[in-house]
Amino acid sequence: MTDNTLTSLATDVVIIGGGPVGLGLAIELGQRGIHCLLAERYTQPQPIPKGQNLTQRTMEHFHFWGAEPELRAARTIPPEYGIGGLTAYGSLLSDHHYDWLQRELVKPYYFKDNERLPQYETEKVLRQRVGALPTVKTLYGWDSETITQDDEGTTVTLTERSSKQTQTIRAAYVVGCDGSRSKTREQAGLTQTLSDHDRCMVLLVFKSQELHTLLARFPGKSFYNVLHPELKGYWKFFGRVDLGNTWFFHAPVPMGTTADNFDFKKYLHDSVGAEFEIEFQHIGFWDLRFALADQYRAGRIFIAGDAAHSHPPYGGYGVNSGFEDARNLGWKLAAALQGWGDDALLDSYDAERRPVFASTINDFIAKSIETDRDFLETFDPLRDPDAFNTAWAERSQGAVGEVHAFEPNYEGSPVVWQNHVASHVCSAKGSHQFKARAGHHLAPAVLSNGKNVFEALGDGFTLLALGAASTETQILMDAAAVAGVPLTVIHEHAGSQADRYEAKWILLRPDQFVAWVSEEKVIDPDFAHQLFKRLRGQSDHAAH
């Protein structure tokens, strides 16, 4: 009998799943000097064009991960064409349409422009960046088998899919980034709350130059959403994979549909409103449902990305939320492993990220399905064209408001210092402002030295002292040193663009969210010590 067991390894963190979220987490940890092992079942990224829309916030992540130029170079649609979206009624070529998901409207509040490219291209860039980090070991083509934990750490058994060899790895923590059918989640005993919409969805990938010609009337658009009364609020969705040739499409189909018993060409022709040549490359199916894990942590095991939350691919929220999971969890795991973050800091990952995604589901994705259903049931351009046109114009303005309202924040976080606790919650719903607010992402600003503040931030916490006295700054620096919290200080005089923050003091977390903000001129030393104890997860301060 052949012994297929390889030598056991030891590392700080094992990441199960090397899709975009797992790769992003590996980079976040690896750049912080944390040794991790990433195991991914596929040797190469899978060529399914999902997860294409990358927000400005996600592009900030790529900036800090040292991979932004490479990602932009990998895009499959020329930059000059544009990456906007469009919503149409009935069919793409109908007379009723408006711009949709105009994320460029909130660009002033972020350091980077948004981007669009197929997920497999994003994964290639992330794999290259991971490969350059000596602190990260990758095992492509390996599956996780068993995950156990004890008071001292975790034990993970991995199997290579081709050779059936196994490795047993000992690590301080495990993070499951292994998708909606996560083995990690199941073995950790983490339950889910499911909302099944009883819809079978088809995913088509096809080639068609004629479709590009038909849609020439909509220059600069890369994705298209069709509303049709028969679908009761669910979408027919077209997206460009490249410019002029390859497309993907997903939409509801009858239960029991297979690749052989349905006329997909007619479905596409009806959705567009014209016939065109089609060469299918992929026909697949998936169930439309929402799923949210009831906890993101079980002891030393965490979950992130689709393992923690999944939903229909409406609006590009999934992959972007997963990247934010990686940034949030990454610096907290690093803090714990480096000795300056306590266990309560790790608990704050669930306390922050889970309510934000619950809000993403309820306030944006599910709400959009319900809103569309109500609209389609109420208005009909044939029955009452005037009422329809008025309501359609209102929807166009509402699409603008939705982009501004999606502003994930951690106002209710246990590691954000607020003055009042009762009214603050972590949510995806907010507003974009230049004013610095505790629990919110910091907007960019150009400093007096010509640099953007995002180019001057440290790897740990960063204190912006905006026209503040040096003696008071020293009080905060001393308190951070006592707490062991890494702190970079940026001194800025009044009169620069940073005045837009409307504050004297802004304390930023490693993920660019504001931990504390103040307009006071004087800092009490006792308060400073309480503040940094709280930010490392050790505060005995009773209220925010």
C-alpha positions as CSV (number, residue, x, y, z in Angstrom):
1,M,0.0,0.0,0.0
2,T,1.4,3.4,-1.0
3,D,1.6,6.1,1.6
4,N,0.3,9.3,-0.1
5,T,0.8,11.5,3.0
6,L,3.3,14.3,2.7
7,T,5.2,16.0,5.5
8,S,3.1,18.3,7.7
9,L,3.6,22.0,7.5
10,A,3.0,24.9,9.9
11,T,1.8,28.4,9.0
12,D,-0.1,31.3,10.5
13,V,-3.3,31.1,8.4
14,V,-4.6,28.5,6.0
15,I,-7.0,30.0,3.3
16,I,-9.3,27.4,1.7
17,G,-10.3,28.7,-1.7
18,G,-8.2,30.7,-4.1
19,G,-10.8,32.6,-6.0
20,P,-10.7,36.4,-5.9
21,V,-11.5,36.7,-2.2
22,G,-9.0,34.1,-1.0
23,L,-6.3,35.6,-3.2
24,G,-7.0,39.1,-1.9
25,L,-6.9,37.8,1.7
26,A,-3.6,36.1,1.0
27,I,-2.1,39.3,-0.3
28,E,-3.5,41.4,2.6
29,L,-1.9,38.9,5.1
30,G,1.3,38.3,3.1
31,Q,2.1,42.0,2.8
32,R,1.7,42.3,6.5
33,G,4.3,39.6,7.1
34,I,1.8,36.9,8.0
35,H,2.7,33.5,6.7
36,C,-0.2,31.8,5.0
37,L,-1.0,28.8,2.8
38,L,-3.6,29.1,0.1
39,A,-5.3,26.0,-1.2
40,E,-7.4,26.2,-4.4
41,R,-9.0,23.2,-6.1
42,Y,-8.5,24.5,-9.7
43,T,-5.1,24.8,-11.2
44,Q,-6.2,27.6,-13.5
45,P,-8.9,30.3,-13.2
46,Q,-12.3,29.0,-14.6
47,P,-13.2,30.8,-17.8
48,I,-16.7,31.9,-16.7
49,P,-17.2,35.7,-17.1
50,K,-18.7,36.5,-13.7
51,G,-17.9,39.2,-11.1
52,Q,-17.0,41.8,-13.7
53,N,-18.0,45.1,-12.1
54,L,-15.3,46.4,-9.7
55,T,-16.2,49.4,-7.7
56,Q,-14.0,52.4,-6.8
57,R,-13.6,51.0,-3.3
58,T,-12.4,47.7,-4.7
59,M,-9.8,49.5,-6.9
60,E,-8.5,51.1,-3.7
61,H,-7.9,47.6,-2.4
62,F,-5.9,46.8,-5.6
63,H,-3.9,50.0,-5.1
64,F,-2.9,48.9,-1.6
65,W,-2.3,45.3,-2.8
66,G,0.2,46.6,-5.4
67,A,-1.7,45.3,-8.3
68,E,-3.8,48.2,-9.7
69,P,-1.8,48.9,-12.9
70,E,-1.7,45.2,-13.8
71,L,-5.4,44.9,-13.3
72,R,-6.3,47.8,-15.5
73,A,-3.9,46.5,-18.2
74,A,-5.9,43.2,-18.1
75,R,-9.2,44.7,-19.0
76,T,-10.9,43.2,-22.1
77,I,-12.8,46.3,-23.2
78,P,-10.8,49.4,-24.3
79,P,-10.8,52.1,-21.7
80,E,-12.1,54.7,-24.1
81,Y,-15.3,52.7,-24.8
82,G,-16.7,53.0,-21.3
83,I,-18.1,50.6,-18.7
84,G,-21.5,52.0,-18.0
85,G,-24.9,50.2,-17.8
86,L,-28.4,50.5,-19.2
87,T,-31.9,49.4,-18.2
88,A,-34.5,48.8,-20.9
89,Y,-38.2,47.9,-20.8
90,G,-39.5,44.9,-22.8
91,S,-36.4,44.4,-25.0
92,L,-33.0,46.1,-25.4
93,L,-34.0,47.8,-28.6
94,S,-37.3,49.2,-27.3
95,D,-37.9,53.0,-27.0
96,H,-37.7,52.9,-23.2
97,H,-34.3,52.9,-21.5
98,Y,-32.1,54.8,-19.1
99,D,-28.6,54.8,-17.7
100,W,-28.2,52.3,-14.8
101,L,-25.6,51.7,-12.0
102,Q,-23.7,54.8,-12.8
103,R,-21.0,54.2,-10.2
104,E,-18.9,57.0,-11.8
105,L,-21.2,59.4,-10.0
106,V,-19.6,58.7,-6.6
107,K,-16.0,58.8,-8.0
108,P,-15.1,62.1,-6.1
109,Y,-15.5,60.2,-2.8
110,Y,-12.9,57.5,-3.6
111,F,-9.2,57.5,-4.5
112,K,-9.6,55.3,-7.6
113,D,-11.8,54.9,-10.6
114,N,-14.0,51.8,-11.0
115,E,-13.1,49.0,-13.5
116,R,-14.7,46.2,-15.4
117,L,-13.2,42.9,-16.5
118,P,-14.0,39.2,-16.3
119,Q,-13.3,37.5,-13.0
120,Y,-10.9,35.1,-14.5
121,E,-8.7,38.0,-15.6
122,T,-8.9,39.5,-12.2
123,E,-7.8,36.1,-10.7
124,K,-4.8,35.9,-13.1
125,V,-3.6,39.3,-11.8
126,L,-4.1,38.3,-8.2
127,R,-2.3,35.0,-8.7
128,Q,0.7,36.9,-10.1
129,R,0.8,39.2,-7.1
130,V,0.5,36.3,-4.7
131,G,3.3,34.6,-6.4
132,A,5.6,37.5,-5.7
133,L,5.0,37.3,-1.9
134,P,7.5,35.0,-0.1
135,T,5.2,34.8,2.9
136,V,2.4,33.1,0.9
137,K,2.6,29.4,-0.2
138,T,0.0,28.3,-2.9
139,L,-1.3,24.9,-3.6
140,Y,-3.3,24.9,-6.8
141,G,-5.2,21.8,-7.6
142,W,-5.8,20.9,-3.9
143,D,-9.1,20.3,-2.0
144,S,-9.7,20.6,1.7
145,E,-10.8,17.4,3.3
146,T,-11.0,17.9,7.1
147,I,-10.7,20.9,9.3
148,T,-10.5,20.6,13.1
149,Q,-9.6,23.1,15.9
150,D,-8.5,23.1,19.5
151,D,-7.4,25.7,22.0
152,E,-4.0,26.1,20.4
153,G,-4.8,26.1,16.7
154,T,-6.3,24.3,13.7
155,T,-5.5,21.2,11.7
156,V,-6.3,21.0,8.0
157,T,-6.0,18.0,5.7
158,L,-5.6,18.7,2.0
159,T,-5.7,16.3,-0.9
160,E,-4.2,16.9,-4.4
161,R,-6.9,16.2,-6.9
162,S,-4.7,14.6,-9.5
163,S,-2.3,12.4,-7.4
164,K,-4.5,12.0,-4.3
165,Q,-1.5,12.9,-2.1
166,T,-2.4,14.5,1.2
167,Q,-0.9,17.2,3.4
168,T,-1.8,17.9,7.0
169,I,-1.2,21.5,8.0
170,R,-1.2,23.0,11.4
171,A,-2.1,26.7,11.6
172,A,-3.3,29.3,14.1
173,Y,-6.4,30.2,12.0
174,V,-8.4,28.9,9.0
175,V,-10.4,31.1,6.6
176,G,-12.9,29.5,4.2
177,C,-13.2,31.4,0.9
178,D,-14.5,28.3,-0.8
179,G,-17.8,29.5,-2.3
180,S,-21.5,29.1,-1.6
181,R,-21.1,25.4,-1.1
182,S,-18.3,25.9,1.4
183,K,-16.9,22.8,3.1
184,T,-15.2,25.1,5.6
185,R,-18.5,26.6,6.7
186,E,-20.1,23.1,7.0
187,Q,-17.2,21.6,9.0
188,A,-17.1,24.7,11.3
189,G,-20.8,24.1,12.1
190,L,-21.8,27.6,10.8
191,T,-25.4,27.7,9.7
192,Q,-27.1,29.8,7.0
193,T,-30.3,31.7,6.6
194,L,-31.6,31.0,3.1
195,S,-34.1,32.9,1.1
196,D,-35.0,30.7,-1.9
197,H,-36.8,32.5,-4.7
198,D,-37.7,29.3,-6.5
199,R,-36.1,30.5,-9.7
200,C,-34.0,28.5,-12.1
201,M,-31.5,30.7,-13.9
202,V,-29.5,30.1,-17.0
203,L,-26.1,31.4,-17.7
204,L,-25.2,31.7,-21.4
205,V,-21.8,32.6,-22.9
206,F,-21.9,33.2,-26.6
207,K,-20.2,35.0,-29.5
208,S,-22.0,37.5,-31.7
209,Q,-20.6,40.4,-33.7
210,E,-24.1,41.2,-35.0
211,L,-25.3,42.0,-31.4
212,H,-22.5,44.5,-31.1
213,T,-23.7,46.2,-34.3
214,L,-27.3,46.2,-33.1
215,L,-26.3,47.9,-29.8
216,A,-24.2,50.5,-31.4
217,R,-26.9,53.0,-30.6
218,F,-25.8,52.7,-26.9
219,P,-22.1,53.7,-27.0
220,G,-20.1,53.3,-23.9
221,K,-22.4,50.6,-22.4
222,S,-21.0,47.3,-21.3
223,F,-24.0,45.7,-19.5
224,Y,-27.7,45.8,-20.1
225,N,-30.6,45.0,-17.9
226,V,-34.0,44.1,-19.5
227,L,-37.3,44.4,-17.5
228,H,-40.2,42.4,-18.8
229,P,-43.7,42.0,-17.2
230,E,-43.6,38.2,-17.5
231,L,-40.5,37.9,-15.2
232,K,-42.1,39.7,-12.3
233,G,-39.1,41.8,-11.3
234,Y,-36.4,39.3,-12.2
235,W,-33.9,40.5,-14.9
236,K,-32.7,39.5,-18.3
237,F,-29.1,40.6,-18.1
238,F,-26.5,41.0,-20.9
239,G,-22.8,41.8,-20.3
240,R,-19.9,42.3,-22.6
241,V,-16.9,40.0,-22.1
242,D,-14.9,41.9,-24.8
243,L,-15.7,44.6,-27.3
244,G,-17.7,43.4,-30.2
245,N,-17.6,39.6,-30.0
246,T,-18.2,37.7,-26.7
247,W,-21.2,38.1,-24.3
248,F,-22.8,36.6,-21.3
249,F,-26.5,36.5,-20.4
250,H,-28.4,35.3,-17.4
251,A,-32.2,35.2,-16.8
252,P,-34.9,33.1,-15.3
253,V,-36.0,30.0,-17.2
254,P,-38.8,27.4,-16.5
255,M,-38.0,24.8,-13.8
256,G,-36.7,21.6,-15.5
257,T,-35.0,23.5,-18.4
258,T,-31.9,21.8,-19.8
259,A,-29.4,22.6,-22.5
260,D,-31.4,20.5,-24.9
261,N,-35.1,21.2,-24.2
262,F,-35.2,25.0,-24.5
263,D,-34.9,27.5,-27.4
264,F,-32.1,29.8,-26.1
265,K,-31.6,31.5,-29.4
266,K,-35.3,32.7,-29.5
267,Y,-35.0,33.7,-25.8
268,L,-32.0,35.9,-26.7
269,H,-33.7,37.3,-29.8
270,D,-36.8,38.2,-27.9
271,S,-34.7,39.8,-25.1
272,V,-32.9,42.0,-27.6
273,G,-35.9,42.7,-29.9
274,A,-34.2,41.5,-33.1
275,E,-32.6,38.4,-34.6
276,F,-28.8,38.0,-34.8
277,E,-26.3,35.3,-35.2
278,I,-25.2,33.4,-32.1
279,E,-22.4,30.9,-31.4
280,F,-22.9,29.4,-27.9
281,Q,-19.8,28.6,-25.8
282,H,-21.4,27.7,-22.5
283,I,-24.9,26.9,-21.2
284,G,-25.2,26.4,-17.4
285,F,-27.8,26.8,-14.7
286,W,-28.0,28.0,-11.1
287,D,-30.6,28.5,-8.5
288,L,-31.6,32.1,-7.6
289,R,-31.4,32.4,-3.8
290,F,-30.0,34.6,-1.0
291,A,-27.9,33.0,1.7
292,L,-26.3,34.7,4.7
293,A,-24.3,32.8,7.3
294,D,-25.6,33.2,10.8
295,Q,-22.1,33.8,12.0
296,Y,-18.8,34.5,10.2
297,R,-16.7,33.0,12.9
298,A,-16.5,29.7,14.8
299,G,-13.5,29.9,17.2
300,R,-10.4,29.8,15.0
301,I,-12.3,29.3,11.8
302,F,-13.6,32.2,9.7
303,I,-15.5,32.4,6.4
304,A,-15.5,35.2,3.8
305,G,-16.9,36.0,0.4
306,D,-19.6,33.6,-1.1
307,A,-18.9,31.1,1.8
308,A,-20.4,33.8,4.1
309,H,-23.0,35.4,1.8
310,S,-24.3,34.7,-1.7
311,H,-27.0,36.3,-3.8
312,P,-28.1,36.7,-7.4
313,P,-25.5,38.5,-9.5
314,Y,-27.6,41.7,-9.6
315,G,-25.6,44.9,-9.4
316,G,-22.1,43.5,-8.9
317,Y,-22.3,43.5,-5.1
318,G,-20.9,40.0,-4.5
319,V,-17.2,40.1,-5.5
320,N,-16.9,43.6,-4.2
321,S,-18.3,42.6,-0.8
322,G,-16.0,39.7,-0.7
323,F,-12.9,41.9,-1.3
324,E,-14.1,44.1,1.6
325,D,-14.4,41.0,3.7
326,A,-10.7,40.2,2.9
327,R,-9.5,43.7,3.8
328,N,-11.5,43.8,7.0
329,L,-10.5,40.4,8.3
330,G,-6.9,40.6,7.0
331,W,-5.7,43.4,9.2
332,K,-7.5,42.0,12.2
333,L,-5.9,38.6,11.8
334,A,-2.6,40.2,11.4
335,A,-3.1,42.3,14.5
336,A,-4.0,39.2,16.5
337,L,-1.0,37.3,15.2
338,Q,1.4,40.2,15.8
339,G,0.2,40.5,19.4
340,W,-1.4,44.0,19.4
341,G,-5.0,42.9,18.5
342,D,-7.1,41.0,21.1
343,D,-9.7,38.4,20.4
344,A,-12.6,40.9,20.6
345,L,-11.0,42.6,17.5
346,L,-11.5,39.3,15.6
347,D,-15.1,39.2,16.8
348,S,-15.6,42.6,15.2
349,Y,-15.2,41.1,11.7
350,D,-18.6,39.4,12.1
351,A,-20.1,42.4,13.9
352,E,-19.2,44.7,11.0
353,R,-19.4,42.6,7.9
354,R,-22.5,40.5,8.5
355,P,-25.0,43.3,9.1
356,V,-23.6,45.2,6.1
357,F,-24.3,42.3,3.8
358,A,-27.7,41.8,5.4
359,S,-28.4,45.4,4.5
360,T,-27.0,44.9,1.0
361,I,-29.6,42.1,0.5
362,N,-32.6,43.8,2.1
363,D,-32.0,47.4,1.1
364,F,-30.6,47.0,-2.4
365,I,-30.8,43.5,-4.1
366,A,-34.1,42.1,-2.9
367,K,-35.6,45.6,-2.7
368,S,-34.8,46.1,-6.4
369,I,-36.6,42.9,-7.4
370,E,-39.6,44.0,-5.4
371,T,-39.6,47.5,-6.7
372,D,-39.3,46.3,-10.3
373,R,-42.1,43.8,-9.7
374,D,-44.4,46.5,-8.4
375,F,-43.5,48.8,-11.3
376,L,-44.2,46.2,-13.9
377,E,-47.6,45.3,-12.3
378,T,-48.7,48.9,-12.1
379,F,-47.5,50.5,-15.4
380,D,-47.9,49.5,-19.0
381,P,-46.9,51.6,-22.0
382,L,-49.7,50.2,-24.1
383,R,-52.4,50.6,-21.5
384,D,-51.5,54.1,-20.2
385,P,-48.5,55.5,-22.0
386,D,-48.5,58.9,-20.1
387,A,-48.5,57.2,-16.7
388,F,-45.8,54.8,-17.8
389,N,-43.5,57.6,-19.2
390,T,-43.9,59.6,-16.0
391,A,-43.0,56.6,-13.8
392,W,-40.2,55.6,-16.1
393,A,-38.6,59.0,-15.8
394,E,-38.9,58.8,-12.0
395,R,-37.1,55.4,-12.1
396,S,-34.2,57.0,-14.1
397,Q,-33.7,59.5,-11.2
398,G,-34.0,56.7,-8.6
399,A,-31.2,54.8,-10.3
400,V,-29.0,57.8,-9.6
401,G,-30.1,57.9,-5.9
402,E,-29.3,54.2,-5.4
403,V,-25.7,54.6,-6.4
404,H,-25.3,57.5,-3.9
405,A,-27.1,55.5,-1.1
406,F,-24.9,52.4,-1.3
407,E,-22.2,53.4,1.2
408,P,-21.3,50.5,3.5
409,N,-20.4,51.8,6.9
410,Y,-19.5,50.6,10.4
411,E,-21.3,53.1,12.6
412,G,-22.4,50.4,15.0
413,S,-19.0,48.7,15.3
414,P,-17.5,47.8,18.7
415,V,-14.1,49.1,17.5
416,V,-15.3,52.5,16.3
417,W,-15.6,55.3,18.8
418,Q,-18.9,57.1,18.7
419,N,-20.6,59.5,21.2
420,H,-24.0,57.8,21.1
421,V,-24.7,54.1,20.8
422,A,-28.4,53.6,20.4
423,S,-28.9,55.0,16.9
424,H,-25.8,53.6,15.3
425,V,-25.8,50.3,13.3
426,C,-23.5,48.8,10.6
427,S,-25.2,49.1,7.3
428,A,-24.8,49.2,3.5
429,K,-27.1,52.2,3.4
430,G,-25.6,55.6,4.0
431,S,-24.6,58.7,2.1
432,H,-21.4,59.9,0.4
433,Q,-19.9,62.9,2.1
434,F,-16.5,64.6,2.3
435,K,-16.9,65.2,6.0
436,A,-15.0,62.6,8.1
437,R,-17.5,60.5,10.1
438,A,-16.7,57.7,12.6
439,G,-17.4,54.3,11.0
440,H,-17.4,55.6,7.4
441,H,-14.9,55.3,4.6
442,L,-12.6,58.4,4.3
443,A,-12.9,60.4,1.1
444,P,-9.7,61.4,-0.6
445,A,-8.1,64.8,-0.3
446,V,-4.9,66.4,-1.6
447,L,-2.5,67.4,1.1
448,S,-0.4,70.6,1.1
449,N,2.6,68.6,-0.2
450,G,0.7,67.6,-3.3
451,K,0.1,64.0,-2.3
452,N,-3.3,62.5,-1.9
453,V,-3.9,61.4,1.7
454,F,-4.3,57.8,0.4
455,E,-0.6,57.9,-0.7
456,A,0.6,58.9,2.8
457,L,-1.3,56.3,4.9
458,G,0.6,53.8,7.1
459,D,0.1,50.1,7.2
460,G,-1.5,50.3,10.7
461,F,-3.6,53.1,12.1
462,T,-3.0,56.6,10.7
463,L,-3.7,59.8,12.7
464,L,-4.5,62.9,10.6
465,A,-3.6,65.9,12.8
466,L,-5.2,68.8,10.9
467,G,-3.9,72.1,12.3
468,A,-3.7,70.5,15.8
469,A,-1.1,71.2,18.5
470,S,2.0,69.0,18.6
471,T,1.6,68.5,22.4
472,E,-1.9,67.0,21.9
473,T,-0.6,64.9,19.1
474,Q,2.1,63.5,21.3
475,I,-0.6,62.4,23.9
476,L,-2.3,60.3,21.2
477,M,1.1,58.9,20.0
478,D,2.0,57.9,23.6
479,A,-1.3,56.2,24.1
480,A,-0.9,54.2,20.9
481,A,2.6,53.2,22.0
482,V,1.3,52.0,25.4
483,A,-1.4,49.9,23.7
484,G,1.0,48.6,21.2
485,V,-1.1,49.9,18.3
486,P,1.0,50.8,15.2
487,L,0.4,54.4,14.3
488,T,1.5,56.7,11.5
489,V,1.0,60.5,12.0
490,I,0.3,63.0,9.2
491,H,0.6,66.6,10.2
492,E,-1.4,69.0,8.0
493,H,-1.9,72.7,8.3
494,A,-5.2,74.4,7.8
495,G,-5.9,75.7,4.3
496,S,-5.5,72.5,2.3
497,Q,-8.1,70.3,0.7
498,A,-8.2,68.3,4.0
499,D,-10.3,71.1,5.4
500,R,-13.2,69.3,3.7
501,Y,-13.0,66.7,6.5
502,E,-14.3,69.3,9.1
503,A,-12.2,67.9,11.9
504,K,-9.0,68.5,13.9
505,W,-8.3,64.8,14.5
506,I,-9.1,61.8,12.3
507,L,-7.9,58.4,13.3
508,L,-8.0,55.9,10.4
509,R,-8.0,52.2,10.6
510,P,-5.8,50.1,8.3
511,D,-8.8,49.6,5.9
512,Q,-9.3,53.4,5.5
513,F,-12.5,53.5,7.7
514,V,-12.6,56.3,10.3
515,A,-12.2,54.9,13.8
516,W,-12.5,58.2,15.6
517,V,-13.0,61.8,14.6
518,S,-13.0,65.0,16.7
519,E,-13.1,68.8,16.4
520,E,-11.8,69.3,19.9
521,K,-8.5,71.2,20.4
522,V,-7.5,69.4,23.7
523,I,-7.0,65.7,24.1
524,D,-7.5,64.1,27.6
525,P,-4.7,61.5,28.2
526,D,-7.2,59.1,29.9
527,F,-9.5,59.3,26.9
528,A,-6.5,58.6,24.6
529,H,-5.7,55.5,26.5
530,Q,-9.3,54.3,26.4
531,L,-9.5,55.0,22.7
532,F,-6.5,52.8,21.7
533,K,-7.5,50.1,24.1
534,R,-10.9,50.0,22.4
535,L,-9.4,49.9,18.9
536,R,-7.3,46.8,19.8
537,G,-10.4,45.1,21.2
538,Q,-9.6,45.7,24.9
539,S,-11.7,48.7,25.9
540,D,-13.7,48.7,29.1
541,H,-15.4,51.9,27.9
542,A,-19.1,51.1,28.4
543,A,-20.6,53.1,25.5
544,H,-19.5,54.2,22.1
